[in-house]
């Protein structure tokens, strides 16, 4: 108050407002919150200052905050952040920002951790490889607290990195990538491998089956042979197709007697390699060399009895 001692006395009152920048009250605010997945969670942030600070929330990674009922926001203003039915997607760092137009604004980092049992998924549950080659098995897991991740072999024994086996685990937050590399695959390596993840809330397992395939085999048809016959009208020679043609209605194939060739159309060596004589199977004069992939089949019950088709058209063969 300002006063002048005059007659009459005069005075003037004034008011002074002091502006104070915001200050977050740590004892009244959350710091690290741990909650089980599916439950509700509340984060709190209080601050002092003059004028009274405004509290804003946002995710540190810049993502949206899921508030339930389809409400997703980048920023929300409130001293209390309530999230219903929290999930692992809510996990992360949240920033509580206090501002009142008096610089500087201040913020507090609050960590939200969501606990849940391990889950896993496998990109490829069936993996094929030839003996002597390398193969990699992959498995992805999610868990919090972080799970213990390991591989088991065909006998159920835990696999450690040694010799021909390399076990790799790469973690990123609550996610983990597991990889098992087997070098120089041997016959005893074929079978089912287990991928497991375990923490205090549960355990989960997956299976990857490794099976054998043979390397590519090459099948060569013999060179075509021409047999001559004399035309009764011109006296010229024209080719005659030998062997029995497997005739279908409207196929346009000729017919004749089957040639006596030595050996069957399909043969198997003691080491399991199967050879097909394409000429004997299809009886065509101009059959080109064929290259086709082949897997080791089960025991062949019976060779093909008969086939039919149109020349130059595609054909399918089945073995049982």
ZIQUI-V637630 format. One record per helix or strand of 3 or more residues. SS is the DSSP state (h for helix, s for strand). FROM is the first residue (numbers start at 0). TO is the last residue. If there is no record, write none. Layout:
# ZIQUI-V637630
ss=SS from=FROM to=TO
ss=SS from=FROM to=TO
This chain:
# ZIQUI-V637630
ss=s from=1 to=3
ss=s from=9 to=11
ss=s from=19 to=23
ss=h from=25 to=27
ss=s from=31 to=35
ss=s from=40 to=43
ss=s from=46 to=49
ss=s from=53 to=58
ss=s from=79 to=82
ss=h from=87 to=89
ss=s from=91 to=98
ss=s from=105 to=120
ss=s from=125 to=128
ss=s from=134 to=143
ss=s from=147 to=151
ss=s from=164 to=171
ss=s from=174 to=181
ss=h from=186 to=188
ss=s from=190 to=198
ss=s from=201 to=211
ss=s from=216 to=218
ss=s from=226 to=229
ss=s from=236 to=239
ss=s from=265 to=267
ss=s from=273 to=275
ss=h from=277 to=281
ss=s from=289 to=291
